[in-house]
Amino acid sequence: MVYNVCMAKKKIKKKGLDSIPKINRRLFKLWSLAVRERAGHKCELCGIGKGDVHVNKKGDDIKTKIDAHHLLSRDIKDCPLKFDIMNGVAVDPSCHKFSIPSFHRDPVYTITWLQEHHPERYEHVLKYHLFTVDLQNRKVLEEIESKLQEQLPLDLDKLKKIEEEYPRAIKKKPEIKGSLFDEDSNHSESSGD
């Protein structure tokens, strides 16, 4: 009987909060989907659509997929633009990375194209490229997820207000007094000769 109770306890798992990395992965997927759907699953540069057949360099027929490209890098710490659809463009793999010009190979072309075709996105990214919020704050992440589910641009000023209203409790490391190399005052006194 005791054995069965122990086994039952092992099978019960507590439903905890998702980890921040898991939330980030979910947000990136939502961001990518929102950027691609906004463009109708077509490359914003050349117009080819998802599933359209094209011939690659080897002469093979390939169905096109559509990628979501970040205008401002997604690697900038605590920059919420990584999750803002205003910071994205839908492109096929060739326009994304492989051809010349492409968004990865020619940033000058990218900026010029963006200014000409989507000046509102260009101005938004330019205005907020140094903007930061605590992207470990779960309330901030909840707001971002809500906007992405609705496929709407982020209200970055609202994110800052949420961060201020619901500051994240940061665990402080215990203060260590002294140093490993400090000598104790009792040991440092020399005996008289």
Protein Blocks (a to p, Z undefined) as FASTA:
>chain_A
ZZmmmmmmmmpccdddddfklmmmmmmmmmmmmmmmmnoopafknopaehiacddfkopa
cddddddddfbackbghiaklmgmklgccddfklmmmmccdfklmmmlmmmmmmmmmmml
mmmmmmmmmgccdfkbfklmmmmmmmmmnopacdfklmmmmmmmmccddddddddehjfk
bccfklmpccdZZ
